[in-house]
Amino acid sequence: MSTARRAVCVLLISAVAGAACGGSEKQAAPTTAAAPTESTAAPDPGTTPVAAGNFGDLVGVCGPGSAKGATAQGVTDTQIEVGTVSDPGNSIIPGLNQELFDAADAFVGWCNGAGGILGRTIKLNKRDAKLMEAGPRTVEACQTDFMLVGNGAALDDTTVKPRTECGLAEIAAYTVSTRAGRAADSILAIVNTDYQSHLTGIYRQILAKDPAAVAFFGELNSQLPALNTSGKRNAQAAVDLGFTQVYYEETPMAVDNWRTYAENIKKAGVQVLAMEDTPENTASLLRAFSDTGYFPKYLVMEANHYNAKFVDEAGAVLDQTVVLINTGQVPFELSGPDYPSTQQLIGLLEQYAQAEPQALAINAFSAWLLWAVSAKACGDNLTRACVMGKAASTTIWTAGGLHAPETPGNGGGTDSACFLALQATSKGFVVNSEFTNATEGLFNCDPKNVTTVTGFAP
């Protein structure tokens, strides 16, 4: 993989590393930059059951009604025109974050099939930023769209000026840059704050269960700015808890030989290692550990490692250590009667997008649900300000049971106190009950899991 390609891959996946998601490289169909793809599946009142607009424990998200009024750009008596942005059409890594578009297709198809938002159907504009065109796609959205929903672009810093100048509000799947994360008129259903560490909960469990190991903590960070700050924040969070840092190193954007890093980690005697990188690169490091005959006792990873590629590429070496992955999602592996919303999402992705479930789809679908619930609450007064006000006033949000409780907000908000420790094994992902130590259902929701990291202001 070339340096440029690896850099973009790391940047894109790191964008959502702390937001309980994973990347995808599914090939996307070619799109035309200047013309968004539209989806306007019309409802069929004759076949749609009354409960069709329910999702998980959310009742009547979508359905028929009599809302009226051309209250804002993109809103008519019968339709709401909404956009979403992702990067699948790029030529560097085709298909990246296709799951944002898949989630949009699934939500819009399902919602329109149930009757729309109080009778207004949704017209979806899928705007492919192709990595380098996020700014122009945002300018296009400014011309027609009521709002952006379930969107996420690797280079979102370029979207802030045109979006805020035209007053285009967003309920995003994720944000990358601090500037985008804290920009006006931007809300995340699943918050990825910039002054707290998502790994604090797992760190606390390791500290309680294996206090000797935390005397040998290491951080393998990345030089890439989008990852570097997060890595430093995660390392400082461990130190704040009383871990002793014996190793810190930063990798360049392209690493041809992971053996050197494995040897350095072995020499330092690291027993708890946090790492900021892609699943593919972490798999390479694990193979290098195998070559050296030394593994840390624990690897603590961000949520982007909840990705089948990690298991496929690492294989049996995953069983030589305990690889713990932070997430706030109900794992897809648990879908079924006990977790019906997860099962429902998997079905909708298959029905409307012919897509396999990816973790990032939960971020996007949660954003769409928050938007729909807020838009419905606005009724005839469907304005951007009303929708954003309703969304911002939401204090306990699980997207019908898809994920742990969140308080929607921007990058200056606060992370959820709830986490779940997934363990990556050669046979797949399993919930590690010991290092989750659940307090509420699947999740550990101890308020002490959320702290301000020293040196990172709220």
Backbone hydrogen bonds in HBPLUS format (Angstrom, degrees):
<---DONOR---> <-ACCEPTOR-->    atom                        ^
c    i                          cat <-CA-CA->   ^        H-A-AA   ^      H-
h    n   atom  resd res      DA  || num        DHA   H-A  angle D-A-AA Bond
n    s   type  num  typ     dist DA aas  dist angle  dist       angle   num
A0006-ARG N   A0002-SER O   2.94 MM   4  6.13 167.4  1.95 155.1 158.7     1
A0007-ALA N   A0003-THR O   2.91 MM   4  6.05 157.0  1.97 148.6 155.1     2
A0008-VAL N   A0004-ALA O   3.11 MM   4  6.36 162.3  2.14 150.6 154.0     3
A0009-CYS N   A0005-ARG O   3.00 MM   4  6.22 160.0  2.04 150.1 156.1     4
A0010-VAL N   A0006-ARG O   2.91 MM   4  6.13 168.0  1.93 156.9 159.0     5
A0011-LEU N   A0007-ALA O   2.95 MM   4  6.07 164.3  1.97 148.4 153.4     6
A0012-LEU N   A0008-VAL O   2.89 MM   4  6.03 168.1  1.91 153.4 156.2     7
A0013-ILE N   A0009-CYS O   3.07 MM   4  6.21 173.3  2.07 154.8 156.8     8
A0014-SER N   A0010-VAL O   2.86 MM   4  5.84 157.4  1.91 149.4 156.6     9
A0015-ALA N   A0011-LEU O   3.18 MM   4  6.31 131.1  2.43 139.3 150.4    10
A0015-ALA N   A0012-LEU O   3.22 MM   3  5.32 137.9  2.41  96.0 107.4    11
A0016-VAL N   A0013-ILE O   3.21 MM   3  5.92 152.4  2.29 116.2 121.4    12
A0017-ALA N   A0014-SER O   3.17 MM   3  4.78 165.3  2.19  99.7 104.3    13
A0019-ALA N   A0016-VAL O   2.99 MM   3  5.10 160.1  2.03 110.4 116.8    14
A0303-ALA N   A0017-ALA O   2.94 MM 286  5.29 126.5  2.23 166.7 156.0    15
A0035-ALA N   A0032-THR O   3.21 MM   3  5.59 143.9  2.35 108.3 118.0    16
A0037-THR N   A0126-LYS O   3.43 MM  89  5.13 155.0  2.50 133.5 131.5    17
A0126-LYS N   A0037-THR O   2.95 MM  89  5.13 156.2  2.00 140.3 147.8    18
A0039-SER N   A0124-LEU O   3.15 MM  85  5.03 128.8  2.42 123.0 134.9    19
A0124-LEU N   A0039-SER O   3.15 MM  85  5.03 162.9  2.18 133.6 138.9    20
A0047-THR N   A0044-ASP O   2.99 MM   3  5.73 152.9  2.06 123.8 130.3    21
A0048-THR N   A0044-ASP O   3.06 MM   4  6.01 140.1  2.23 157.9 168.4    22
A0052-ALA N   A0049-PRO O   3.05 MM   3  5.30 163.5  2.08 114.0 117.5    23
A0054-ASN N   A0051-ALA O   3.07 MM   3  5.53 166.6  2.09 121.9 122.9    24
A0061-VAL N   A0053-GLY O   2.86 MM   8  5.36 126.4  2.15 138.9 139.4    25
A0062-CYS N   A0053-GLY O   3.37 MM   9  4.46 158.2  2.43 114.8 121.1    26
A0055-PHE N   A0058-LEU O   2.84 MM   3  5.11 158.0  1.89 148.4 155.5    27
A0058-LEU N   A0055-PHE O   2.75 MM   3  5.11 160.3  1.79 140.9 142.0    28
A0057-ASP N   A0400-GLY O   3.20 MM 343  4.72 152.9  2.28 109.1 116.7    29
A0063-GLY N   A0116-GLY O   2.74 MM  53  5.30 158.7  1.78 156.1 158.2    30
A0119-GLY N   A0063-GLY O   3.11 MM  56  6.30 136.7  2.31 152.3 146.2    31
A0067-ALA N   A0118-LEU O   3.31 MM  51  5.67 159.9  2.35 152.5 157.9    32
A0075-VAL N   A0072-ALA O   3.03 MM   3  5.43 156.4  2.09 140.1 137.7    33
A0081-GLU N   A0074-GLY O   2.78 MM   7  4.76 158.0  1.83 138.9 146.3    34
A0076-THR N   A0079-GLN O   2.90 MM   3  5.22 160.3  1.94 159.7 160.3    35
A0121-THR N   A0078-THR O   3.02 MM  43  6.32 146.6  2.13 144.9 135.4    36
A0080-ILE N   A0121-THR O   2.85 MM  41  6.27 144.5  1.98 158.2 166.3    37
A0123-LYS N   A0080-ILE O   2.84 MM  43  5.98 167.3  1.85 144.9 148.3    38
A0146-PHE N   A0081-GLU O   2.75 MM  65  5.76 175.9  1.75 164.8 166.1    39
A0082-VAL N   A0123-LYS O   2.86 MM  41  6.13 163.0  1.89 166.7 171.6    40
A0125-ASN N   A0082-VAL O   2.88 MM  43  6.17 155.3  1.94 152.6 158.1    41
A0083-GLY N   A0147-MET O   3.00 MM  64  6.34 172.4  2.01 161.3 162.8    42
A0149-VAL N   A0083-GLY O   2.88 MM  66  6.31 153.7  1.95 163.1 170.0    43
A0084-THR N   A0125-ASN O   2.97 MM  41  6.38 147.3  2.08 165.0 162.4    44
A0127-ARG N   A0084-THR O   2.82 MM  43  5.97 176.3  1.83 173.6 173.2    45
A0152-GLY N   A0085-VAL O   2.92 MM  67  5.85 158.2  1.96 144.4 151.2    46
A0086-SER N   A0127-ARG O   3.32 MM  41  6.70 150.1  2.42 146.5 151.5    47
A0129-ALA N   A0086-SER O   2.74 MM  43  5.86 162.6  1.77 173.6 171.2    48
A0095-GLY N   A0088-PRO O   2.69 MM   7  3.96 173.5  1.69 136.6 134.4    49
A0096-LEU N   A0093-ILE O   3.36 MM   3  6.20 152.4  2.44 148.0 147.1    50
A0098-GLN N   A0095-GLY O   3.09 MM   3  5.31 144.9  2.22 139.3 130.4    51
A0100-LEU N   A0097-ASN O   3.13 MM   3  5.82 164.2  2.16 116.3 120.2    52
A0101-PHE N   A0098-GLN O   2.96 MM   3  5.44 121.6  2.31 111.1 124.3    53
A0102-ASP N   A0098-GLN O   2.96 MM   4  6.32 155.7  2.02 148.5 156.5    54
A0103-ALA N   A0099-GLU O   2.91 MM   4  5.92 159.7  1.95 138.4 143.2    55
A0104-ALA N   A0100-LEU O   3.07 MM   4  6.26 151.2  2.16 138.6 146.6    56
A0105-ASP N   A0101-PHE O   2.89 MM   4  6.15 163.1  1.92 153.1 156.9    57
A0106-ALA N   A0102-ASP O   2.91 MM   4  6.14 158.5  1.96 149.1 155.6    58
A0107-PHE N   A0103-ALA O   2.87 MM   4  6.07 162.8  1.90 149.6 154.0    59
A0108-VAL N   A0104-ALA O   2.90 MM   4  5.99 173.9  1.91 156.7 158.4    60
A0109-GLY N   A0105-ASP O   2.93 MM   4  5.86 162.4  1.96 144.4 150.3    61
A0110-TRP N   A0106-ALA O   3.05 MM   4  6.04 162.4  2.08 142.7 148.1    62
A0111-CYS N   A0107-PHE O   2.75 MM   4  5.86 170.6  1.76 159.9 163.1    63
A0112-ASN N   A0108-VAL O   2.89 MM   4  5.82 167.6  1.91 148.3 152.6    64
A0113-GLY N   A0109-GLY O   3.02 MM   4  5.98 147.3  2.13 135.5 145.0    65
A0114-ALA N   A0110-TRP O   3.10 MM   4  6.37 127.8  2.39 137.9 150.9    66
A0114-ALA N   A0111-CYS O   3.06 MM   3  5.14 136.4  2.26  97.3 109.6    67
A0116-GLY N   A0111-CYS O   2.85 MM   5  5.19 160.7  1.88 141.7 135.5    68
A0115-GLY N   A0112-ASN O   3.09 MM   3  5.05 150.6  2.18  98.9 107.9    69
A0117-ILE N   A0120-ARG O   2.76 MM   3  5.04 155.4  1.82 151.2 144.8    70
A0120-ARG N   A0117-ILE O   3.05 MM   3  5.04 166.0  2.07 113.8 113.9    71
A0133-GLU N   A0129-ALA O   2.68 MM   4  4.47 145.1  1.80 156.0 157.9    72
A0132-MET N   A0130-LYS O   2.79 MM   2  5.62 144.7  1.91 100.5  91.6    73
A0137-ARG N   A0133-GLU O   3.10 MM   4  6.24 159.9  2.14 150.3 156.2    74
A0138-THR N   A0134-ALA O   3.05 MM   4  6.18 145.9  2.17 141.7 150.6    75
A0138-THR N   A0135-GLY O   3.08 MM   3  5.16 121.7  2.44  98.4 113.1    76
A0139-VAL N   A0135-GLY O   3.01 MM   4  6.36 152.8  2.09 151.6 159.6    77
A0140-GLU N   A0136-PRO O   3.03 MM   4  6.34 153.6  2.10 146.5 153.0    78
A0141-ALA N   A0137-ARG O   2.99 MM   4  6.28 156.2  2.05 142.5 149.0    79
A0142-CYS N   A0138-THR O   2.97 MM   4  6.24 142.8  2.11 145.1 155.1    80
A0143-GLN N   A0140-GLU O   2.98 MM   3  5.43 149.8  2.07 110.0 119.0    81
A0144-THR N   A0141-ALA O   3.23 MM   3  5.60 141.4  2.39 107.1 116.2    82
A0145-ASP N   A0141-ALA O   2.92 MM   4  5.22 154.3  1.98 146.0 154.3    83
A0148-LEU N   A0169-ALA O   3.06 MM  21  6.44 161.4  2.09 152.6 158.6    84
A0171-ILE N   A0148-LEU O   3.03 MM  23  6.47 151.5  2.11 149.7 156.3    85
A0150-GLY N   A0171-ILE O   2.86 MM  21  6.27 151.0  1.94 161.8 156.0    86
A0173-ALA N   A0151-ASN O   2.81 MM  22  5.22 154.7  1.87 133.7 142.3    87
A0158-THR N   A0155-LEU O   3.28 MM   3  6.21 156.9  2.34 121.8 125.1    88
A0159-THR N   A0156-ASP O   2.98 MM   3  5.18 157.4  2.03 107.5 114.9    89
A0163-ARG N   A0159-THR O   3.04 MM   4  5.95 158.9  2.09 153.2 160.0    90
A0164-THR N   A0160-VAL O   2.92 MM   4  5.93 169.2  1.93 156.0 159.2    91
A0165-GLU N   A0161-LYS O   2.99 MM   4  5.94 155.9  2.05 150.8 157.8    92
A0166-CYS N   A0162-PRO O   3.18 MM   4  6.19 146.7  2.29 139.9 146.6    93
A0168-LEU N   A0163-ARG O   2.98 MM   5  5.19 148.3  2.08 158.3 157.9    94
A0167-GLY N   A0164-THR O   3.33 MM   3  4.98 149.2  2.43  90.7  99.5    95
A0170-GLU N   A0185-ASP O   3.02 MM  15  6.36 149.5  2.12 147.4 157.0    96
A0187-ILE N   A0170-GLU O   3.07 MM  17  6.42 151.4  2.15 145.1 154.0    97
A0172-ALA N   A0187-ILE O   2.91 MM  15  6.32 132.0  2.15 158.6 169.0    98
A0181-GLY N   A0177-SER O   2.85 MM   4  6.06 159.1  1.90 149.5 156.5    99
A0182-ARG N   A0178-THR O   2.99 MM   4  6.07 142.7  2.13 146.7 153.5   100
A0183-ALA N   A0180-ALA O   3.30 MM   3  5.03 165.1  2.33  99.9 104.2   101
A0411-GLY N   A0181-GLY O   2.72 MM 230  4.50 174.2  1.72 127.5 127.0   102
A0188-LEU N   A0409-GLY O   2.75 MM 221  5.38 158.8  1.79 136.0 141.8   103
A0409-GLY N   A0188-LEU O   3.16 MM 221  5.38 145.7  2.29 145.1 149.9   104
A0194-ASP N   A0411-GLY O   3.14 MM 217  5.70 150.3  2.24 155.6 148.3   105
A0453-VAL N   A0195-TYR O   3.15 MM 258  6.13 169.9  2.16 160.6 163.7   106
A0200-THR N   A0197-SER O   3.47 MM   3  5.76 172.3  2.48 109.2 111.3   107
A0203-TYR N   A0199-LEU O   2.91 MM   4  6.09 167.8  1.92 162.1 166.3   108
A0204-ARG N   A0200-THR O   2.89 MM   4  6.09 156.4  1.95 151.8 157.5   109
A0205-GLN N   A0201-GLY O   3.18 MM   4  6.51 147.6  2.29 142.8 151.3   110
A0205-GLN N   A0202-ILE O   3.08 MM   3  5.10 119.0  2.47  96.2 111.4   111
A0206-ILE N   A0202-ILE O   3.00 MM   4  6.32 160.4  2.04 159.0 163.6   112
A0207-LEU N   A0203-TYR O   2.92 MM   4  6.15 162.8  1.95 154.3 159.4   113
A0208-ALA N   A0204-ARG O   3.05 MM   4  6.25 152.3  2.13 141.0 147.7   114
A0209-LYS N   A0205-GLN O   2.99 MM   4  6.11 152.5  2.06 147.2 154.5   115
A0210-ASP N   A0206-ILE O   2.76 MM   4  5.46 154.3  1.82 152.9 156.9   116
A0213-ALA N   A0210-ASP O   3.00 MM   3  5.65 136.7  2.19 117.2 127.5   117
A0215-ALA N   A0212-ALA O   3.36 MM   3  5.86 165.3  2.39 111.3 115.5   118
A0216-PHE N   A0213-ALA O   3.05 MM   3  5.83 158.5  2.09 123.4 126.5   119
A0244-THR N   A0214-VAL O   2.94 MM  30  6.33 164.5  1.96 155.0 158.9   120
A0271-GLN N   A0216-PHE O   2.81 MM  55  5.36 167.9  1.83 145.8 149.4   121
A0272-VAL N   A0216-PHE O   3.16 MM  56  6.36 162.7  2.20 152.1 151.3   122
A0217-PHE N   A0244-THR O   2.94 MM  27  5.73 168.5  1.95 161.1 157.7   123
A0246-VAL N   A0217-PHE O   2.81 MM  29  5.76 156.3  1.86 155.5 162.0   124
A0218-GLY N   A0272-VAL O   2.85 MM  54  6.22 155.2  1.91 164.6 166.6   125
A0274-ALA N   A0218-GLY O   2.99 MM  56  6.37 162.5  2.02 154.4 157.5   126
A0219-GLU N   A0247-TYR O   3.11 MM  28  6.32 150.3  2.20 132.4 139.4   127
A0249-GLU N   A0219-GLU O   3.18 MM  30  6.66 153.9  2.25 161.2 167.2   128
A0220-LEU N   A0274-ALA O   2.91 MM  54  6.33 164.6  1.94 160.8 164.5   129
A0276-GLU N   A0220-LEU O   3.09 MM  56  6.53 157.8  2.14 163.8 163.6   130
A0221-ASN N   A0249-GLU O   2.77 MM  28  6.04 149.5  1.86 169.4 166.6   131
A0251-THR N   A0221-ASN O   2.85 MM  30  6.28 155.2  1.91 140.0 143.2   132
A0223-GLN N   A0251-THR O   2.86 MM  28  5.78 151.8  1.94 169.4 160.3   133
A0227-LEU N   A0224-LEU O   2.90 MM   3  5.52 141.7  2.05 121.5 131.9   134
A0228-ASN N   A0224-LEU O   2.78 MM   4  5.71 158.5  1.82 156.3 161.9   135
A0231-GLY N   A0227-LEU O   2.91 MM   4  6.15 158.4  1.96 158.6 165.6   136
A0232-LYS N   A0228-ASN O   2.96 MM   4  6.22 160.7  1.99 153.2 157.9   137
A0233-ARG N   A0229-THR O   2.94 MM   4  6.12 151.9  2.02 145.3 153.7   138
A0234-ASN N   A0230-SER O   2.89 MM   4  6.15 156.3  1.94 149.5 155.7   139
A0235-ALA N   A0231-GLY O   2.91 MM   4  6.13 156.3  1.97 148.4 155.0   140
A0236-GLN N   A0232-LYS O   2.93 MM   4  6.07 161.7  1.96 146.0 150.9   141
A0237-ALA N   A0233-ARG O   2.96 MM   4  6.10 148.2  2.06 143.1 152.0   142
A0238-ALA N   A0234-ASN O   3.28 MM   4  6.55 149.3  2.38 140.3 146.6   143
A0239-VAL N   A0235-ALA O   3.17 MM   4  6.53 159.8  2.21 147.9 153.2   144
A0240-ASP N   A0236-GLN O   2.79 MM   4  6.03 156.4  1.85 151.4 158.2   145
A0241-LEU N   A0237-ALA O   3.23 MM   4  6.46 136.8  2.43 136.0 145.8   146
A0241-LEU N   A0238-ALA O   3.06 MM   3  5.20 130.5  2.32  98.1 111.2   147
A0243-PHE N   A0238-ALA O   3.04 MM   5  5.38 160.8  2.08 146.0 140.1   148
A0242-GLY N   A0239-VAL O   2.94 MM   3  5.10 153.9  2.01 106.3 114.9   149
A0262-ALA N   A0258-TRP O   3.05 MM   4  6.33 161.2  2.09 154.4 160.2   150
A0263-GLU N   A0259-ARG O   2.85 MM   4  6.08 157.1  1.90 154.6 160.4   151
A0264-ASN N   A0260-THR O   3.01 MM   4  6.25 156.4  2.07 146.1 152.4   152
A0265-ILE N   A0261-TYR O   2.95 MM   4  6.16 156.6  2.01 150.4 156.3   153
A0266-LYS N   A0262-ALA O   2.95 MM   4  6.13 154.7  2.02 144.2 151.6   154
A0267-LYS N   A0263-GLU O   2.86 MM   4  6.06 160.7  1.89 150.0 155.2   155
A0268-ALA N   A0264-ASN O   3.08 MM   4  6.28 148.5  2.18 140.8 148.3   156
A0270-VAL N   A0265-ILE O   3.28 MM   5  5.74 164.3  2.30 161.1 160.4   157
A0269-GLY N   A0266-LYS O   2.99 MM   3  5.07 146.6  2.10 102.0 112.5   158
A0297-LYS N   A0271-GLN O   2.95 MM  26  4.91 115.1  2.38 108.9 124.5   159
A0298-TYR N   A0271-GLN O   2.89 MM  27  6.19 156.2  1.95 158.3 166.2   160
A0273-LEU N   A0298-TYR O   2.93 MM  25  6.22 167.1  1.95 150.9 154.4   161
A0300-VAL N   A0273-LEU O   2.84 MM  27  6.17 159.4  1.88 152.0 157.1   162
A0282-THR N   A0278-THR O   3.01 MM   4  6.26 160.0  2.05 155.5 161.4   163
A0283-ALA N   A0279-PRO O   2.94 MM   4  6.11 153.1  2.01 145.7 152.9   164
A0284-SER N   A0280-GLU O   3.11 MM   4  6.43 146.4  2.23 138.9 147.9   165
A0285-LEU N   A0281-ASN O   2.99 MM   4  6.36 151.4  2.08 147.0 154.2   166
A0286-LEU N   A0282-THR O   2.94 MM   4  6.25 157.3  2.00 150.4 156.5   167
A0287-ARG N   A0283-ALA O   3.04 MM   4  6.34 152.1  2.12 146.2 153.2   168
A0288-ALA N   A0284-SER O   3.03 MM   4  6.31 146.1  2.15 140.7 150.3   169
A0288-ALA N   A0285-LEU O   3.03 MM   3  4.92 116.3  2.46  91.5 107.7   170
A0289-PHE N   A0285-LEU O   2.84 MM   4  6.23 147.6  1.94 149.7 159.2   171
A0290-SER N   A0286-LEU O   3.07 MM   4  6.36 153.4  2.14 143.3 149.9   172
A0291-ASP N   A0287-ARG O   3.10 MM   4  6.44 144.7  2.23 139.1 148.2   173
A0292-THR N   A0288-ALA O   3.08 MM   4  6.42 143.8  2.22 144.2 153.6   174
A0292-THR N   A0289-PHE O   3.05 MM   3  5.12 122.3  2.40  96.0 110.8   175
A0293-GLY N   A0289-PHE O   2.91 MM   4  6.08 127.4  2.19 145.3 160.3   176
A0294-TYR N   A0289-PHE O   3.26 MM   5  5.47 146.1  2.38 147.5 147.3   177
A0293-GLY N   A0290-SER O   3.29 MM   3  5.06 137.8  2.48  90.8 102.3   178
A0322-VAL N   A0297-LYS O   3.17 MM  25  6.22 152.9  2.25 136.0 144.2   179
A0299-LEU N   A0322-VAL O   2.95 MM  23  6.23 160.1  1.99 148.1 149.1   180
A0324-LEU N   A0299-LEU O   2.80 MM  25  6.05 163.1  1.82 177.0 171.3   181
A0301-MET N   A0324-LEU O   2.80 MM  23  6.11 168.3  1.82 166.1 170.0   182
A0326-ASN N   A0301-MET O   3.10 MM  25  6.43 166.9  2.12 163.2 161.3   183
A0305-HIS N   A0302-GLU O   3.19 MM   3  6.26 170.2  2.20 128.1 130.7   184
A0306-TYR N   A0303-ALA O   3.00 MM   3  5.59 168.2  2.02 119.8 122.5   185
A0310-PHE N   A0307-ASN O   2.90 MM   3  5.64 142.9  2.04 122.1 130.6   186
A0312-ASP N   A0308-ALA O   2.97 MM   4  6.22 166.0  1.99 155.0 159.5   187
A0313-GLU N   A0309-LYS O   2.86 MM   4  5.93 161.3  1.90 150.9 154.6   188
A0314-ALA N   A0310-PHE O   2.95 MM   4  5.89 156.4  2.01 145.7 152.7   189
A0315-GLY N   A0311-VAL O   2.93 MM   4  5.45 155.0  1.99 136.7 145.0   190
A0318-LEU N   A0315-GLY O   3.16 MM   3  6.07 163.2  2.19 124.6 128.9   191
A0319-ASP N   A0316-ALA O   3.02 MM   3  5.73 158.0  2.07 120.0 125.8   192
A0320-GLN N   A0317-VAL O   3.06 MM   3  5.35 165.8  2.08 113.9 116.7   193
A0424-ALA N   A0323-VAL O   3.12 MM 101  5.61 151.2  2.20 146.3 154.9   194
A0325-ILE N   A0422-LEU O   2.70 MM  97  4.98 161.0  1.74 152.6 157.9   195
A0422-LEU N   A0325-ILE O   2.95 MM  97  4.98 164.1  1.97 154.0 149.8   196
A0327-THR N   A0420-LEU O   3.09 MM  93  5.37 139.5  2.26 150.2 160.4   197
A0420-LEU N   A0327-THR O   2.77 MM  93  5.37 138.6  1.94 160.5 171.0   198
A0404-ALA N   A0328-GLY O   2.73 MM  76  5.31 159.4  1.77 163.9 170.5   199
A0330-VAL N   A0402-LEU O   3.05 MM  72  5.80 164.3  2.08 150.0 145.0   200
A0334-LEU N   A0331-PRO O   3.01 MM   3  5.64 162.2  2.04 117.1 122.5   201
A0335-SER N   A0332-PHE O   3.06 MM   3  5.34 167.5  2.08 116.3 118.2   202
A0339-TYR N   A0336-GLY O   2.96 MM   3  5.36 139.0  2.14 112.5 124.1   203
A0343-GLN N   A0339-TYR O   3.32 MM   4  6.66 160.2  2.36 148.7 154.5   204
A0344-GLN N   A0340-PRO O   2.75 MM   4  5.95 151.1  1.84 147.6 156.4   205
A0345-LEU N   A0341-SER O   2.92 MM   4  6.14 156.9  1.97 146.5 151.6   206
A0346-ILE N   A0342-THR O   3.10 MM   4  6.35 163.7  2.13 149.1 153.2   207
A0347-GLY N   A0343-GLN O   3.11 MM   4  6.37 156.1  2.17 145.3 151.4   208
A0348-LEU N   A0344-GLN O   2.94 MM   4  6.23 154.5  2.00 150.9 157.9   209
A0349-LEU N   A0345-LEU O   2.93 MM   4  6.13 161.5  1.96 158.4 162.4   210
A0350-GLU N   A0346-ILE O   3.16 MM   4  6.36 154.1  2.23 142.4 149.2   211
A0351-GLN N   A0347-GLY O   2.86 MM   4  6.03 158.7  1.90 147.8 154.4   212
A0352-TYR N   A0348-LEU O   2.91 MM   4  5.88 173.3  1.92 152.5 154.4   213
A0353-ALA N   A0349-LEU O   3.00 MM   4  5.19 142.1  2.14 126.0 135.8   214
A0355-ALA N   A0349-LEU O   3.13 MM   6  5.35 169.7  2.14 118.6 121.9   215
A0354-GLN N   A0350-GLU O   3.19 MM   4  4.20 133.8  2.42 106.1 111.8   216
A0361-ALA N   A0358-GLN O   2.93 MM   3  5.44 142.5  2.08 112.6 123.5   217
A0362-ILE N   A0359-ALA O   3.01 MM   3  5.61 146.4  2.13 113.0 121.6   218
A0364-ALA N   A0360-LEU O   3.16 MM   4  6.54 161.1  2.20 151.2 155.6   219
A0365-PHE N   A0361-ALA O   2.80 MM   4  5.92 167.6  1.81 150.4 154.5   220
A0366-SER N   A0362-ILE O   2.88 MM   4  5.85 156.9  1.93 146.3 152.8   221
A0367-ALA N   A0363-ASN O   3.12 MM   4  6.34 150.0  2.22 139.9 147.6   222
A0368-TRP N   A0364-ALA O   2.99 MM   4  6.37 154.8  2.06 150.4 157.3   223
A0369-LEU N   A0365-PHE O   2.91 MM   4  6.17 159.6  1.95 150.5 155.8   224
A0370-LEU N   A0366-SER O   2.97 MM   4  6.17 161.1  2.00 148.4 153.5   225
A0371-TRP N   A0367-ALA O   2.95 MM   4  6.15 157.3  2.01 146.8 153.2   226
A0372-ALA N   A0368-TRP O   2.88 MM   4  6.10 161.9  1.92 150.5 155.4   227
A0373-VAL N   A0369-LEU O   2.92 MM   4  6.09 170.9  1.93 156.6 158.6   228
A0374-SER N   A0370-LEU O   3.08 MM   4  6.12 157.1  2.13 142.0 148.6   229
A0375-ALA N   A0371-TRP O   2.75 MM   4  5.93 160.1  1.78 153.3 159.7   230
A0376-LYS N   A0372-ALA O   2.87 MM   4  5.99 162.3  1.90 151.6 156.2   231
A0377-ALA N   A0373-VAL O   3.15 MM   4  6.29 152.8  2.22 137.7 144.9   232
A0378-CYS N   A0374-SER O   3.20 MM   4  6.51 129.9  2.47 138.7 151.1   233
A0378-CYS N   A0375-ALA O   3.11 MM   3  5.18 136.9  2.30  97.3 109.4   234
A0379-GLY N   A0376-LYS O   3.09 MM   3  5.40 143.1  2.23 105.8 115.8   235
A0381-ASN N   A0378-CYS O   2.93 MM   3  5.20 142.7  2.07 143.6 137.4   236
A0383-THR N   A0381-ASN O   3.00 MM   2  5.94 116.4  2.41 113.9  97.6   237
A0387-VAL N   A0383-THR O   3.08 MM   4  6.35 169.9  2.09 155.1 157.0   238
A0388-MET N   A0384-ARG O   2.93 MM   4  6.10 171.0  1.93 158.9 161.5   239
A0389-GLY N   A0385-ALA O   2.91 MM   4  5.95 150.0  2.00 140.9 149.8   240
A0390-LYS N   A0386-CYS O   2.93 MM   4  6.17 160.9  1.96 154.8 159.0   241
A0391-ALA N   A0387-VAL O   2.92 MM   4  6.14 163.7  1.95 151.9 156.7   242
A0392-ALA N   A0388-MET O   2.87 MM   4  5.91 159.5  1.91 145.2 151.1   243
A0393-SER N   A0389-GLY O   3.11 MM   4  6.19 134.0  2.33 137.7 148.6   244
A0394-THR N   A0391-ALA O   3.18 MM   3  5.42 162.2  2.22 107.5 112.8   245
A0397-TRP N   A0406-GLU O   2.85 MM   9  4.97 141.8  2.00 140.7 150.7   246
A0406-GLU N   A0397-TRP O   2.85 MM   9  4.97 141.2  2.00 127.1 139.6   247
A0401-GLY N   A0398-THR O   3.01 MM   3  5.01 149.9  2.11 100.9 110.4   248
A0402-LEU N   A0398-THR O   2.89 MM   4  5.95 125.7  2.20 153.6 165.8   249
A0403-HIS N   A0398-THR O   3.29 MM   5  5.16 159.1  2.34 137.7 140.1   250
A0413-GLY N   A0410-ASN O   2.85 MM   3  5.34 161.2  1.89 122.8 124.9   251
A0419-PHE N   A0444-ASN O   2.95 MM  25  5.44 142.6  2.10 134.5 144.9   252
A0444-ASN N   A0419-PHE O   2.93 MM  25  5.44 168.2  1.95 161.0 162.1   253
A0432-ASN N   A0421-ALA O   2.86 MM  11  5.62 168.7  1.87 164.5 167.9   254
A0423-GLN N   A0430-VAL O   2.71 MM   7  5.36 167.6  1.73 165.5 170.0   255
A0430-VAL N   A0423-GLN O   3.05 MM   7  5.36 158.7  2.10 146.6 153.2   256
A0425-THR N   A0428-GLY O   2.84 MM   3  5.17 156.2  1.90 146.8 154.7   257
A0428-GLY N   A0425-THR O   3.05 MM   3  5.17 162.5  2.08 108.2 113.8   258
A0436-THR N   A0433-SER O   3.34 MM   3  5.03 151.1  2.43  92.3 100.5   259
A0437-ASN N   A0433-SER O   2.85 MM   4  5.78 170.8  1.85 149.1 152.3   260
A0439-THR N   A0443-PHE O   2.79 MM   4  6.14 152.0  1.87 131.1 135.5   261
A0440-GLU N   A0443-PHE O   2.90 MM   3  5.39 175.0  1.91 167.0 166.7   262
A0443-PHE N   A0440-GLU O   3.06 MM   3  5.39 139.5  2.23 138.8 129.5   263
A0449-ASN N   A0446-ASP O   2.90 MM   3  5.69 167.8  1.92 128.6 131.5   264
A0450-VAL N   A0447-PRO O   3.21 MM   3  5.96 170.5  2.22 120.5 122.9   265
A0456-PHE N   A0453-VAL O   2.99 MM   3  5.58 154.4  2.05 147.8 146.4   266
